[in-house]
């Protein structure tokens, strides 16, 4: 019998006994702990627990028990079941179109094994692309990131999102959001991380006179531009290269690398262990 994999995310005010309560519940239901990651930042507790079950399990009953524990501990609990069904995708954007265009083009050709349910923008610039693709576009413009993320969470819940793709989304997501989608948010960064983190990566590379410039597709964590690396690619810099020509070449590579990472994730070929991404052989 194939194992049933259940991902459990717990977020709330830090307190004692949370880890024990959920791990004991898994053991009581004859489950095995595959992964458990926890963190505390400014009294905010986050945990991702992945459990496997070799015997048949009543999923609805199991989920109900998790919610009861969460209610008792005043924790928000979300459960993600790994299935072979089509994954629901949300794309977050700002104003640069190159990554979104490649994703939508591949999607229109049915090369993306998932459903793009919604495109979320911090401004209206890319709304026409969503309209052309007949995909809902939602504008979230709150300057207060906490309020913005409340809306983002509502949108993701509404569309039952499995994967979030940051297609040059120029906002920094907080731990309160990121912890709810562990290894299910993919970002593209315009440098070979860990070099040149932050928003001005091309300018930093140009100023330092680097001979090779690259891009990095990675999973998002609470640490900016430090999540597990999925793919990296690079191109050589000519001596007479300008900052604008460097950016143009980089943007083309950004779109290709992000699309590659998304496809691999949706095909179930990626596994994160000890902060490293491994490609499954089967």
N, C-alpha and C positions, 0 to 999 in steps of 0.2 A: 504493500500500500504506500502511495506517495505521501510524503510528509506534508502536513498543513502548516504553513508559516504565518504567524500573526505578529504584526508590528504594533507595539503599544507605546503611545506618547503621552507623557504626564507633565503638565506645566502648572505651577502655582507658587504660592508663598512658601518659602523653605520651612520645613518642620521635621521633627524626628519621626522615624518609623515608616516613611513613605516607600522606600526601596523594599523593605522587608514585607510590607503589606502586599505589594504586587507580585514579588517573586514567590512568596509563599502561596499566593492564589494560583499561580501557574503550576507549581509543584502539586498542589491539591487536586488539580485537574489533569494530572499525569503528563504535564508538559515538561519540556527541557529548555533551559535558557541558552540560546545561541549567542546572543549579544546583549550587553547592557552598558549604556553610557549615561553618565549623569554629570551635571554641572550646576554651580550656583554662582550667579552674578547679581550683586546688589539685592540680596535676599530673594531673588527669583530662582526657583528650582526648576530644572528641566531634566527629564530622563527619557531615554529611548530604550525600550526593552523588546528584544525579538525572541519569540518563543516558537518552538516547533512541537508538533504532536504526531506521533507515529500511529496512534489509534484514532478511531472516529470520534469527533468532538461536536457537541451541539453548539454551533457558533453563536446563535442568538442568545442562548442561556449564558455562555461564557462572556459575551459582550455586556450583557445585563449586569453580571456580577462585577465586572470591571467598573462600570458606571456607578454602581452602589458603593464601591470602595472609594472612588473619586469623590462622590458626594459626601461621604463620611469624613474624608480628609480635606475637603474643600479644594480639590484639585480638578483641573480640566483634563479629561481623558479622551483621547481619540484613538481609534483602532483601525489599522490598515491591513487588509488581507491580501496576500500575494496570490493573484489568480492569473489565468491565461486569457482573461477577457480584455477587451480593448481598453486602454488607459485613457483617462480624460486629462487634457493638457490645458494649462493657462499660460499665456505668453505676456510677460510684463515688458513694457517699452517706454521710451521717452520720446526722442525725436529722430535718432539715426535709424535709417530704414534698411540698411544692407542685410542685417541678420534676419529681420522679419521677412524680408522679400525672399530670401533663400528658403526659409522654413515654409512659407506659404506656397512657393513654387513646387517644392518637393511634396508637400501635402496634397496639392492639386493633382499631382501625378500618382498619388496613392503610394508614395515611397516611405511615408511616415506611418508606422504601425501604432496609431493612436488617433484620438479625436481631439482636434483643437476646438475647445468649447467656448473660449472667451479670450479676448485680447484686452489687457488693462493698460491704460496710458496715463502718464502724469501730465500730459497736455494733448491737444487734439490733432497734432501734426500728422500722425499715422492712421487716424480714423478712416480716411479714404481707402487705405489698403485693406482694412478689416471689412469695410462695406463691400468692396469689390470681391472679396473672398467669401462674402455672406456669413461672416463670423461676428457675433456680438462684440461691440467695443464699449468698454466702461471707463469713464474718466474719474480718476481719483487725484484730487489736487490739493488736499489738505497739507499745509505747511507743518502742522503738528504731526510728526511721524507716528505717534501712538494712535491718534485718531485715524490717520490714513490706514494703518495696519488693521484696525478694527474693521474697516470697510473691506480691506483686502481679504481678511479671514472670512467675512460674510460672503463675499463673492466666491471664494474657493469652496466654501461649504455648499453654497447654492448649486454649483456646477459639479460637485463631488470630484474635485480635482485630485489626481494622483501624482502629477508631475508639473512643476512650475519651471518655465524657461525664462531666464533673464536675457532678453535680446537687446543688449545695450541699455538696460534699465539703470538710470543714474541716481538711484536712491540707495541708501544703506539700510538693509533690513536688520531689525533688532533681534536679540536672542528670543524674545517673546514670540516672534513670528517664525524664525528659523527653526527653533526646537520642535515646532509642530510638524515640520516636513523634513525630517532627517534623511539625508541622501536622496532627496526628491526635489531639490532645487538646483538647477544647473546654470552656471554663469559663464560668460566668455570675458576674458581679461586680455587687453592688448599688450602683453609682455610675456616673457618666459619666467613665470613666477618661480622662485620667490623674489626675483629682481624686479624693481620698479612697480611696486604696488600703488594703489590709488588711482585717481582720475586722470592724471597727466603723464601716463606711461610713455607715450610716443615722444613727448617733449623732453622727458628725462633721458630717454635713449638717444635722442638726437643731440642733446647737449653734451652727453658723455662720449659721443662719437663711437657708439657701438658698431661692430662690423656685421653682427647678425641681430635681427629683430624677429620676435616671435609672438605667438598668442597661446593662451592657456584656457582650456575648458575644464572647469572644476565644479565640484559640489560645494554648496555654500554652507558655511558654519558661522558661529557667532564671532569668529575672528576674521576680520576683513581680509579678503584675498589670500587666505591661508587654508582653504578647504582642500580635501583630497583631490589630487590632479587626475583627470580622466584622460585628456589628450593634450599634446603640445605640438606645434609646428612652427617653422621659421623660414625666413628668406634672407638672402645676403643683401647688405647695404652697399650701394655703389658710392665711390668717393664724392661724386657730384650730386648725391641724393639731397633733395630738399625735405623739409618737415612735411609738407603737403603730399609729396610723392610717396614718402614713407607711410603716411597715414592711409593713403589710397591703397597701396599694396597690402598693408596690414588689415584693412577693413575687408578686403576680398578674402583673406585667409581667416579672419574672425568668423565670417559667415559659414565658410566650409567646415571649420573645426567644430563650431557649435552644433551644426547639423549632424556631423558625424557622431558627436557625443550623445545627442538626443536619440538618434537611431539605435545606438548601442544600448542605451539605457532601456528603451522601449522593447528591445528584443530580449531583455533579461540576461544579457551577457556580462553585466558589470556587478562586482561584489566588493564592498568596502570592508577591509579588515585592518585594524591597527593603523588607521588614518591613511591607508594606501588603497588605491583602486586596482583590483585584479580582474582580468578578463577571463571569464570561465571558458574552459576548453570545450564544454558541451552545452 
